[in-house]
Amino acid sequence: MFNKASRTSTTPPSVAVLLPIIGVVFIAYLVIGLALPVLPLHVHQGLGLSTFVVGLVAGSQFTASLLSRMWAGYYADSRGAKRAVVAGLLIAVASGLFYLLSLRFVGKPETSVTILLMGRALLGVAESFIITGALSWGLVLLGSQNTGKVMAWVGTALYAAFAVGAPIGTTLYAQYGFVAIAITTTLIPLVTLLLVAPCQAVSSMPQTRPAFTRVMSAVWVPGLGLALSGVGFGAIATFIVLLFAQHGWGQAWLAFTLLSIAFIVGRVAFGHLPDKIGGVKVALVCILIEAIGQALIWLAPGATLALFGATLTGLGYSLVYPALGVEALRRAPEESRGLAMGAYTAFLDLSLGLASPALGLVASGGSLSAVFLVSTLVVLSAGFVVVQMLKPPTITRRHHRTTGLPGRRTSSNRFKSGL
């Protein structure tokens, strides 16, 4: 199914080579998409728990993803990308079983939410293995020169799953309750295993591992920008449903769908730009668009403007991950692409894992609209980080005086400039 010739193909063949991986990611991420619009309702209204607990439950998945990213990266590099994907799908099945178990204790909300937290944590580990394995798989097939393309198309599948999953999850929850979400969370990964099985595995990377600190040095600056920009997505994923419910606007699932559609359009139409003109410039423009979207949700007097803000957020956020990812992987050792992907993506996990409960505290102490004011300011700070990456490297005066030529940038300067 896959061969070496695929790596040098033009855009259409490249996308064709990625189709099995894209399909796997799409089906697997339906699990997360189904739960996005209903999990806050189940915890806040169904179990009667606070908005802080809503944020805690939502953030637990990302915290678990953060803690397992390095493990997933090492596993993909050493055991192979396909095995990493399969392992992630099996763990996702276990998370669905915990969802089901939590429903046996709905009369004891604290016990039920504790079990639900365990299920969300398992889902976070599963997501680490699935997405890290899928990205590593795609990079082996197409080569590092197509890093932005691989990240854009795999991410497109992810958000397409969110777009489709949000209305389906809302409908299932309205008709059958959270039990329907739990059952589908268990069954979907099992079905996805049937799609993965016939796919040809790719060889694992050489076993020479550079120091972990070297990998982190390569990715931490773009990773910080990614982390700050991710707060905007976290605000929508966790609190847009409650904001709509508070104002009685209805059809909150549409915010997820519009965000996801805009995200997909951005990836499909402009996904080639990070590889072509550089990730830093693309990331800066996208972060500013995302911040405008967050500000519109904060100021929205009605559902229409809030939905437009969610759409702009999706469009802006669409290329931040691949744009800054191009910068991160360009500096990472070739033999540790999986680990570098894990380390880079861990910054997003850290962001979402901390932002959800922190924004929950903002909602508890102020209002749900204040959540989006805070997220606007945080996203704008991501733009500040990216601006620092645009600065030219420092010229060493000694070298300039003795040779009359521009001095070479040192390793530390290279990391500080982001170039």
Disulfide bonds with the S-S distance in Angstrom:
none
